[in-house]
Every structure is written in C-alpha cells, then in structure tokens.
Amino acid sequence: ITALGDSHTSYIDAETFQAEQTGIRGSYEGIGAHVTLKDGVLTIVAPIAGSPAEEMGVRAGDKVLAVDGKSIQGMSLTDAVNIIKGPRGTKVTLEILHEGATRSQTVVVTRGEIKPQSVILRFLPEGYAHLRIVQFTQRTSGEVKDALKEVKAKKAAGIILDLRLPTVDGWEVLRQL
C-alpha cells in the first residue's frame, strides 16, 4: 500500500469492511444505542429512538459492565459492540450502572433491526423548513426526497439544508437527489 504513495489509501481488513458496509446500508441488528469508551468503560451516549435499548430503559450515561454475565472491562470498543450486536429476536443480558446509581442492574434486551434516521425534518416558527442530514446511508436520498415532498406540501417559506457532521462519502448521495 505504501508503494502507491497515497496517504489516503489504507488496507481495511474484512471485519472493518463489513462494519463500514453496515453503516452505509443504514441498518443493522442489535440493541440500538450509540456507545463510546469513557475512562475504559463502555458508556451509552444515547439510545436510538424507538430501539429495543430505549424500550428497556437504557439511558444516556449508562455504563455497561458486563454482557451475558461476562465482564467487558478492558475490552476494545469494537469487541464490546460486536458481542452486544446480534441477530434480531435474540436476547442479550446487560449489566448496567445507571448514571448516579450505586448498584448495577440487569437488563435483558431483545435485539431488533435498527434503522437510524438519516434525515431529520422540522418546521421553524418563521415558516422555514430545517432539513438536517445526520448520516449518509443507502436510504438517505429517499428520505430527503420524502422530506422535500412534505416541505412542498406545507408550503414552507424556504429550506435550511443542514449538512453538519456527515462524511465526505455522502456527496454522492446528494448528487442522486
């Protein structure tokens, strides 16, 4: 790869490639929560609205201490996420410490198909539509088209197109609109 002389070219192993493809498809099977490692502990950033995690009371700030009875302390973010994800309809048991709590609790979550929104549309009091693209997936162009139909039907005074946070790969999706 270094022989190419391109600093933007790198090797991606099969596991990383599969994970990236899942993001592009815009859906995956799991519990439906954004997570990070905070001080070495898997921490819920936010459950995805309507996800199995949210339905079972998982909240932002929760610390995940164990999965299916096994400690995940010291595990990489990727490894921890991979053992929590799984086929829809299967159950995963999480030992969670809610933010501010002193005792952990066990939560059993039935995994489902997670389809996070890639487009968020809201109407501002001034009559403008605020259309925000939060991630680029295979579904984004269709979601934008649907949002634009709604904007037209409601006769918005104008549109604010918010492209903060999306990746560079998403420009191809915008060209498809």
ZISULRA-V860665 format. One record per residue. N is the residue number from 0. BURIAL is b if it has 24 or more other ideal C-beta (glycine too) atoms within 12 Angstrom, else e. Layout:
n-><N,N>
burial-><BURIAL,BURIAL>
//
This chain:
n-><0,1,2,3,4,5,6,7,8,9,10,11,12,13,14,15,16,17,18,19,20,21,22,23,24,25,26,27,28,29,30,31,32,33,34,35,36,37,38,39,40,41,42,43,44,45,46,47,48,49,50,51,52,53,54,55,56,57,58,59,60,61,62,63,64,65,66,67,68,69,70,71,72,73,74,75,76,77,78,79,80,81,82,83,84,85,86,87,88,89,90,91,92,93,94,95,96,97,98,99,100,101,102,103,104,105,106,107,108,109,110,111,112,113,114,115,116,117,118,119,120,121,122,123,124,125,126,127,128,129,130,131,132,133,134,135,136,137,138,139,140,141,142,143,144,145,146,147,148,149,150,151,152,153,154,155,156,157,158,159,160,161,162,163,164,165,166,167,168,169,170,171,172,173,174,175,176>
burial-><e,e,e,e,e,e,e,e,e,e,e,e,e,e,e,e,e,e,e,e,e,b,b,e,e,b,b,b,b,b,b,b,b,b,b,e,e,e,e,e,b,b,b,b,e,e,b,b,e,e,b,b,b,b,e,b,e,b,b,e,e,b,b,b,b,b,b,e,e,e,e,b,e,e,e,e,e,e,e,b,b,b,b,b,b,b,e,e,e,e,e,b,b,b,b,b,b,e,e,e,e,e,e,e,e,e,b,e,b,b,b,b,b,b,b,b,b,b,b,b,b,e,e,e,e,e,e,e,b,b,b,b,b,b,b,b,b,e,b,b,b,e,b,b,e,e,b,e,e,e,b,e,e,e,e,b,e,e,b,e,e,e,e,e,e,b,e,e,e,b,e,e,b,e,e,e,e>
//
